[in-house]
Amino acid sequence: MPSIPQPLRPDDDGGTDTSVASALSAFQAGTATAADVLTALAGTRLLVPVVALLTESEVGEHGLRQEKESEMALPKLVGKDGREAVLAFTGTEPMRRWRADARPVQATAPQVCQAARHESAAAVVVDVAGPVPFVIEGGMLQALATVEEAKRDASAVDRLAREVPGATVARLGTADRPGDTEDRRRGRWWSRRRA
């Protein structure tokens, strides 16, 4: 029997985090960058919508077609160019603006980005119906997905450094090299790899 995942925040009231709302407003006004929004999003939960999808119907006794079976599905947007995007919302009210019957599932920004990559989507669109839509795509989508993937596979970070031009990966810890003295080892607390 499948287990039901525990919510990230059992006391979640569905509201948008104030730091995320401020960052999105500032981004819309031109006083904040996309990096500012991503920083705010990284520390909060997002809501991913799931919707009922009719899988089988039947004709009832009155001759009308009615639902027989349905499944819950993760909806995706399809752009004019054919690229797909996964949806995420900062709160229940922005989700309701998009679709009132959608049900929220809590997730972190890295989890949503990883889901988008697994779905072969090119982007994550946050709050598509407003108040301030925001898109995570390209190298940032890949980087955030890697944060989640690295929890299970440490080599994911090395792949990111190879695959994303200009990515810098910093690792905390000692980086011993042949011939290092104790003083040199103590002075170096991180190593860096640049793609």
C-alpha positions as CSV (number, residue, x, y, z in Angstrom):
1,M,0.0,0.0,0.0
2,P,1.5,3.4,-1.0
3,S,2.4,5.7,1.8
4,I,1.1,9.3,2.0
5,P,3.9,11.7,2.2
6,Q,4.0,13.9,5.3
7,P,3.6,17.7,4.6
8,L,6.7,19.9,4.8
9,R,4.8,22.2,7.2
10,P,1.9,20.6,9.0
11,D,0.8,24.0,10.3
12,D,0.8,25.6,6.8
13,D,-2.2,28.0,6.3
14,G,-1.6,28.2,2.5
15,G,-0.5,31.8,2.6
16,T,2.3,33.2,0.5
17,D,5.5,33.8,2.5
18,T,6.0,37.5,3.1
19,S,9.7,37.4,1.9
20,V,8.6,35.8,-1.3
21,A,5.8,38.3,-1.9
22,S,8.2,41.2,-1.2
23,A,10.8,39.8,-3.6
24,L,8.3,39.2,-6.4
25,S,6.8,42.7,-6.0
26,A,10.3,44.2,-6.1
27,F,11.1,42.1,-9.1
28,Q,8.0,43.4,-10.9
29,A,8.9,47.0,-9.9
30,G,12.4,46.5,-11.3
31,T,14.1,47.0,-7.9
32,A,15.1,43.3,-7.4
33,T,16.7,40.8,-9.6
34,A,15.7,37.2,-10.5
35,A,18.5,36.1,-8.1
36,D,16.7,37.9,-5.3
37,V,13.5,36.1,-6.1
38,L,15.3,32.7,-6.3
39,T,16.9,33.3,-2.9
40,A,13.5,34.0,-1.4
41,L,11.9,31.0,-3.1
42,A,14.8,28.6,-2.0
43,G,13.9,29.0,1.7
44,T,10.1,28.5,1.5
45,R,7.6,25.9,0.4
46,L,5.8,26.1,-2.9
47,L,2.5,24.4,-3.8
48,V,2.3,22.1,-6.8
49,P,-1.2,21.7,-8.2
50,V,-2.7,18.3,-8.9
51,V,-6.0,18.0,-10.7
52,A,-8.5,15.1,-11.4
53,L,-8.1,13.6,-14.8
54,L,-11.0,11.5,-16.2
55,T,-9.6,8.1,-17.3
56,E,-12.9,6.2,-17.9
57,S,-16.5,7.2,-18.3
58,E,-19.8,5.4,-18.8
59,V,-23.3,6.2,-19.8
60,G,-25.6,6.4,-16.8
61,E,-29.2,5.2,-16.6
62,H,-30.5,8.6,-17.8
63,G,-28.4,8.4,-21.0
64,L,-25.8,10.9,-19.8
65,R,-22.1,10.3,-19.8
66,Q,-20.7,10.2,-16.3
67,E,-17.3,9.7,-14.6
68,K,-16.4,6.1,-13.8
69,E,-12.7,6.5,-12.9
70,S,-10.3,9.4,-12.6
71,E,-6.7,9.9,-11.5
72,M,-4.8,12.8,-10.0
73,A,-2.4,14.4,-12.5
74,L,0.3,17.0,-12.5
75,P,-0.8,19.6,-15.1
76,K,1.8,21.3,-17.4
77,L,1.7,24.4,-19.5
78,V,2.7,24.1,-23.2
79,G,4.1,27.3,-24.8
80,K,3.7,28.5,-28.3
81,D,7.1,27.0,-29.1
82,G,6.0,23.6,-27.8
83,R,8.1,23.7,-24.6
84,E,6.4,22.5,-21.5
85,A,6.5,24.0,-18.0
86,V,5.5,22.6,-14.6
87,L,3.4,24.9,-12.4
88,A,4.0,26.0,-8.9
89,F,2.4,28.5,-6.7
90,T,3.5,30.6,-3.7
91,G,0.1,30.1,-1.9
92,T,-3.4,28.8,-2.2
93,E,-4.8,32.1,-3.4
94,P,-2.5,32.4,-6.4
95,M,-3.4,28.7,-7.2
96,R,-7.1,29.5,-7.0
97,R,-6.6,32.4,-9.5
98,W,-5.4,29.8,-11.9
99,R,-7.8,26.9,-11.2
100,A,-10.2,26.7,-8.3
101,D,-10.4,22.8,-8.4
102,A,-6.6,22.2,-8.1
103,R,-5.4,20.6,-4.9
104,P,-2.1,21.7,-3.4
105,V,0.9,19.5,-2.7
106,Q,3.8,21.1,-0.7
107,A,7.3,21.0,-2.2
108,T,10.5,22.9,-2.0
109,A,11.8,24.9,-5.0
110,P,14.5,22.3,-5.7
111,Q,11.9,19.5,-5.5
112,V,9.7,21.3,-8.0
113,C,12.7,21.9,-10.3
114,Q,13.7,18.2,-10.1
115,A,10.1,17.2,-10.9
116,A,10.2,19.5,-14.0
117,R,13.4,17.8,-15.2
118,H,11.9,14.4,-14.7
119,E,8.8,15.5,-16.7
120,S,11.2,16.8,-19.5
121,A,9.8,20.3,-18.9
122,A,11.9,23.3,-19.8
123,A,10.7,25.5,-17.0
124,V,8.8,26.0,-13.8
125,V,6.3,28.8,-13.9
126,V,5.5,30.2,-10.4
127,D,2.1,32.0,-10.0
128,V,1.2,31.8,-13.6
129,A,-2.1,33.7,-13.0
130,G,-0.4,36.3,-10.8
131,P,-0.1,38.4,-8.9
132,V,3.5,38.3,-10.2
133,P,4.4,35.4,-12.5
134,F,8.0,34.2,-12.4
135,V,9.9,31.6,-14.5
136,I,12.7,29.3,-13.5
137,E,14.5,27.9,-16.5
138,G,17.8,27.1,-18.1
139,G,20.9,26.8,-15.9
140,M,19.0,27.9,-12.8
141,L,16.4,25.1,-13.3
142,Q,19.2,22.6,-13.7
143,A,21.1,23.9,-10.6
144,L,18.0,23.8,-8.3
145,A,17.1,20.3,-9.5
146,T,20.7,19.3,-8.8
147,V,20.4,20.5,-5.2
148,E,17.6,18.0,-4.7
149,E,19.3,15.2,-6.7
150,A,22.5,15.6,-4.7
151,K,20.7,14.5,-1.5
152,R,20.7,11.0,-3.0
153,D,23.6,11.2,-5.5
154,A,26.7,13.3,-4.6
155,S,28.0,13.0,-8.2
156,A,25.1,15.1,-9.4
157,V,27.1,18.2,-8.4
158,D,30.0,17.2,-10.6
159,R,27.6,16.6,-13.5
160,L,26.3,20.1,-13.0
161,A,29.8,21.6,-13.1
162,R,30.4,19.8,-16.4
163,E,27.0,20.6,-18.0
164,V,26.3,24.2,-17.1
165,P,28.7,26.7,-18.6
166,G,30.2,29.0,-16.0
167,A,28.9,27.0,-13.0
168,T,31.2,27.1,-10.0
169,V,30.9,24.3,-7.4
170,A,32.3,24.9,-3.9
171,R,32.8,22.0,-1.5
172,L,33.4,22.5,2.2
173,G,36.0,20.3,3.9
174,T,39.7,19.6,3.5
175,A,41.4,19.1,0.2
176,D,44.5,17.1,0.9
177,R,47.1,17.0,-1.8
178,P,50.3,15.0,-1.9
179,G,53.1,16.8,-0.1
180,D,50.7,19.1,1.8
181,T,52.0,20.1,5.3
182,E,49.7,20.3,8.2
183,D,49.8,24.1,8.1
184,R,48.7,24.2,4.5
185,R,45.9,21.7,5.1
186,R,44.6,23.8,8.0
187,G,44.6,26.9,5.9
188,R,42.5,25.5,3.1
189,W,38.9,24.9,4.2
190,W,37.3,24.7,0.7
191,S,38.1,23.6,-2.8
192,R,36.6,24.9,-6.0
193,R,36.0,23.5,-9.4
194,R,35.1,25.7,-12.3
195,A,33.5,24.3,-15.5
